[in-house]
């Protein structure tokens, strides 16, 4: 059988330049969230499948997970998301933890779905969560953290937009306003969640099958561009009051790029209050990049007293697309600052001595032991984007004097051994 050189469908190989961007993204995320006092945690890639059956939603478990029976006949799943895991961790040590908790992680996640732009089968995702604070101020902080990360990446406020809605409002729309029973309300939620993937004719045809003559009421609700546009029957809903408070707090904090989105649903069944998604405003990449919301009942599924929670997940795939669309990707920097080209086999020992000395000064050095001609060695350094080369031969070993060449500019400097620590090897 001929082996494929391609990665498994929906996954990526991270060559050094790709890994450089990935590490930059993760480090930027870490710096931003830690400014708000969030502490990093982690957990196993495997969970019992029962955890996802309990709360994530049937679609995720039945259609989108990598699940199997292990050798001990246990049903296990490679995690498709992190929130149920962190809820389990909080429930497990609930009596030992000091609330409110501010936690974050950047886990590797897997979902079996059709790969497409912004969505792969394997990805990494920043998860930011706060447990034990049910105030609207906590909701505002989570959105502020999301905005701070975008700013840390170099995004301007006009580059992205935060869309807000509330699950209590959506529940009222389905149950009281449109008269759905629980089963039809659930189907309506799933339909609204898919609205952005459908044209209006198809969407409202399916809504008609669920709602009958109440479909017109749904249309009126979905036409609401602001909270002031909502039908009179909904304005006193608890979800609307929470949204009004949240908009007020965000405005006081100077967060202006926030809008009400009547069709914003968020797919997971565990959300209970305010939900949000961050959208790219670039016309070439206009889409939801990431989001989250409040989930006050999730810890309680472990049969412990409930602990309120709110958080979001920011995937690496959509964030990389955003950085690329807005020309915010960093320029690749190799780990090596200097490449030592060895001219003769007899000076390899001296080249190693020089490398050790430079490394002791905090300079990253790669040594070429191949014996290739000098031109090929320099070509290797250039292809690897290493900024400086030093050619080491018998004269350099004897005189302890070196010609340092910057490859991009072609500029050369003659530097003696004792002055090497003073030389700036910056590209």
Secondary structure, DSSP 8 states (H G I E B T S, - for coil): -----S--TT-----HHHHHHHHHHHHHHHHHHHTTT-EE----SEEEHHHHHHHT-HHHHHHS-EEEE-TTS-EEEE-S-SHHHHHHHHHHTTTTS-SSEEEEEEEEEE--S--BTTB-SEEEEEEEEEES--SHHHHHHHHHHHHHHHHHTT--GGGEEEEEEEHHHHHHIIIIIT---HHHHHHHHHHHHTGGGS-HHHHHHHHHHHHGGGHHHHHHHHT--SGGGS-GGGTT-HHHHHHHHHHHHHHHTT---EEE-TT---S-TT--SEEEEEEE--TTS-SEEEEEEE-SSSGGGGSS----EEEEEEEHHHHHHHHHHTT-------S-SEEEEE-SGGGHHHHHHHHHHHHHTT--EEEE-S---HHHHHHHHHHTT--EEEEE-HHHHHH-EEEEEETTT--EEEEEGGGGGGS----
